[in-house]
């Protein structure tokens, strides 16, 4: 947590310095959906031959956040931002994926039934990132529509809330597994990167909107996690 606070202070100091030197800040705020992407195969399931991925175990999530940009030139901008992504545990999705994997491995189609009950298990990513944003020239320099590419690095706190999990499995109507387990909350703060593309659309010299999609990955211990935030929001340029 102290690392997160330090990064936040540095971002604010960075923005204040730019403003003092005559570079006008650009404020961003918005949100959208986040798609779970990686791991494509969890190590725990891969050990027994099952291909269970992050998007089997978690639903499409949501994200929100904001940032401060400093325009270095007409086509280049540096943005410091903070974003929060949240994913809920997908009981039915995991159960269906496990059934499909067992059927794939055994060929016993329609004979296996699995139910998953979970309380908790929310997965969250709190990002502190510094992005480089390149505005692609389209039309005149003063055009309101500006597509861009972006990429950046930073740190992300990844957290899974505590969870009570129950799995029941039956074969041809006979119960083979009926087990419960509890898992404590886990949290890691690790190096992260992201890259993507989008566009800005300025409806006036000071106010506009943005839409973007980007891939983000966190270097968690054991298996890196990746997800795809797609979001839109508001742009406010001061001193324009």
Secondary structure, 3 states (H helix, E strand, C coil): CHHHHHHHHHHHHHHHHHHHCCCCEEEEEEEEEEEEEECCCCHHHHCCCCCCCHHHHECCEEEEEEEEEEECCCCEEEEEEEEEEEECECHHHHHHHHHHHHHHHHCCCCCEEEEEEEEECCEEEEEEEEEEEEECCCCCCCCCEEEEEEEEEEEEEEEECCEEEEEEEEECCEEEEEEEEEECCEEEEEEEEEEEEEEEEECCCCEEEEEEEEEEEECCCCCCEEEEEEEEEEEEECCC
